[in-house]
Amino acid sequence: MDEKIKKTDAEWHAELPPEKYAVLREKATEAPFTGKYWNVFEDGTYHCGACGAELFSSSAKYDAGCGWPSFSAKKAGAPIAEHIDTDHGMVRTEVICDRCGSHLGHVFNDGPGPTGQRFCINSVSITLK
């Protein structure tokens, strides 16, 4: 699953439901405490909601109290890239699936040890398997 996926906006639009398209392709954010996975702690692996790439292990998921699924680390070898995001008058670090270019959420440096990171991810951006 290392090969990059390139699709046109029209192809993504036809493939993804509107709420997934808005977040994954247009960088929208779901409301806190509303997503499918914000309060789920089942065992498994979280995959990209657009291309299926493995991103996070359930063992790294924790309750950050922020209303979005939070992970202390990405899965080893996960295709996650980081970009500076200055939208909405803030400076944050956006995380995207580097395999398909889909927006996942943001990463902050206020998470638990040992990484100190909090990957704050939209539920609609991931699928638990």
C-alpha positions in Angstrom: 0.0 0.0 0.0 2.9 2.4 -0.5 1.8 3.6 -3.9 0.4 7.2 -4.0 -3.2 7.5 -5.0 -4.0 10.4 -7.4 -7.6 11.1 -8.2 -9.4 14.2 -9.5 -11.7 16.2 -7.3 -14.6 14.8 -9.4 -13.5 11.2 -8.7 -13.2 11.8 -5.0 -16.6 13.6 -5.0 -18.2 10.7 -6.7 -16.6 8.1 -4.3 -17.0 9.8 -0.9 -20.2 10.7 0.9 -20.6 14.5 1.3 -19.5 14.6 5.0 -16.3 12.6 4.2 -15.6 14.7 1.1 -15.9 17.9 3.1 -13.4 16.8 5.8 -11.0 14.6 3.8 -10.8 16.7 0.6 -11.9 20.3 1.7 -10.3 20.3 5.2 -13.5 20.8 7.1 -13.8 19.7 10.8 -16.6 17.7 12.3 -18.1 19.2 15.5 -16.6 17.9 18.8 -18.2 15.0 20.5 -20.2 14.1 17.4 -18.0 11.8 15.5 -18.3 8.0 15.4 -14.9 7.3 17.1 -14.4 10.1 19.7 -15.4 7.8 22.6 -14.6 4.3 21.1 -11.8 2.3 22.6 -12.1 -1.1 20.9 -9.0 -3.0 19.7 -8.0 -2.6 16.1 -6.2 -0.5 13.6 -7.5 2.9 12.3 -7.2 3.3 8.5 -7.5 6.3 6.2 -11.2 6.9 5.4 -10.4 7.6 1.8 -7.7 5.1 0.8 -7.5 2.5 3.6 -3.9 3.1 4.6 -3.1 2.0 8.2 -2.6 5.1 10.3 -3.1 4.5 14.1 -3.2 1.5 16.5 -6.0 1.5 19.0 -3.3 1.0 21.7 -2.2 4.6 21.0 -5.8 6.0 21.4 -6.6 7.9 24.6 -9.3 10.2 25.9 -7.9 13.7 25.6 -11.3 15.3 26.5 -11.3 17.3 23.4 -14.2 15.6 21.6 -12.2 14.1 18.7 -10.4 10.8 18.5 -6.9 11.4 19.9 -3.8 9.3 19.5 -0.4 9.6 21.2 1.5 8.2 18.2 1.0 7.2 14.6 1.5 3.6 13.6 5.1 2.7 12.7 5.5 3.4 9.0 2.1 5.1 8.7 1.9 7.4 5.7 1.2 10.6 7.6 2.7 13.9 6.5 2.6 17.2 8.5 2.1 20.7 7.1 1.8 24.1 8.8 -1.8 25.3 8.8 -2.5 29.0 9.3 -6.2 28.9 8.7 -8.6 30.5 11.1 -6.0 32.9 12.6 -4.1 30.0 14.2 -0.8 28.3 13.6 -1.3 24.5 13.8 0.3 21.4 12.3 -2.1 19.7 9.9 -1.8 15.9 9.4 -2.7 14.3 6.1 -2.6 10.9 4.7 0.6 11.0 2.5 -0.8 8.2 0.4 -3.9 10.0 -0.9 -3.5 13.6 0.3 -6.6 13.5 2.5 -6.9 15.8 5.5 -7.0 13.9 8.8 -6.8 16.5 11.5 -4.0 18.2 13.5 -1.2 17.2 15.8 -0.3 19.1 19.0 2.5 18.9 21.4 0.3 18.5 24.5 -0.2 14.7 24.5 1.0 12.1 27.0 4.4 10.5 27.1 6.6 9.2 25.7 5.9 11.2 22.4 4.2 14.2 24.0 2.0 14.3 20.9 -1.8 14.4 20.5 -3.0 13.5 17.0 -6.5 15.0 17.0 -8.3 13.3 14.2 -11.7 13.7 12.7 -13.8 10.5 13.0 -15.0 10.7 9.5 -11.3 10.7 8.3 -10.7 7.2 9.7 -12.2 3.7 9.8 -11.6 1.2 12.6 -10.9 -2.4 11.5 
